[in-house]
Amino acid sequence: MKEYPFYGREKQPNGRVTVSIGLVVCRANISMKELVREADEALYKAKNSGKDRVVQKVILSNNLKAEI
């Protein structure tokens, strides 16, 4: 992705853009606020672990969470 020749790249630092994503797959009965908090937590873990990454969390129940 960071090597893709996108429009306007000359205006970006080092001429590239990186993407960090926090993704949550949920089968539990949790609130939307909690779901967004979990996704936000995954996003910041992706950013803090080197950027240009995807951190995925799976929530199977209110007490069972796993990070992939």
C-alpha positions, 0 to 999 in steps of 0.5 A: 500500500505505501508504495502505491503511486496515489494522486497527491503523493508528492505532498505527503511525508516521504511521498507515501501513506500508511494505513492502520486498522482496528477491526472487531468481530463480535458475537457477544451482546455488548453495547455499541459504545463498548464495540467502538471502544474495543475497535479504537483500542485495536486501532491504537495497538496497530498504530503503536506497534509500527503502523501500516498494520491491522489488529483484529479482536474477536469477542465471542462472549462478554468474558471471552476476547482474543486478539489476532 
